[in-house]
Amino acid sequence: MQHKCPICKTPTDSTQHVDFPFCSERCRDRDLGNWATEKYVVSDPIFNEDDIEELDTPRKTIILDLEHDEPNDAGH
């Protein structure tokens, strides 16, 4: 597969370059450095912060007592 190196735009080929899609180890390391220094960022958060708090909050389990038609608090 032919492609251009995302760092220096040199043509690369997956059958010839072991660092594909980069043309060299130098460009691969530069790309990693860009992620590490937050030059690259994911534009939208994967999770909404409220959703994360909701996942961390323990939930109570309600067991229905079918004989008495009343909810029974299981305390979970």
C-alpha positions, 0 to 999 in steps of 0.5 A: 500500500502506498501512502505519504508519511504524515510527518514529512509527506515523503512517499512510503510503501507498506512493503518497503518501510518497516515504520509504515505509514511513516517513512522512518523511525525519526518521523514515527518518534516525532509523531509520538512526541506530538501526541505526548506534548498534546500537539494532537488532541481528540476533538470531542471527549469520548464520555460526558463527565456527567456520564462518568460520575453516573458510572461511579455512583453505586445503584440501589437494587429494588427487589419486588416482593410478589407476594405482598406487592411491595418493593423490598430494598436490597441495600445494594 
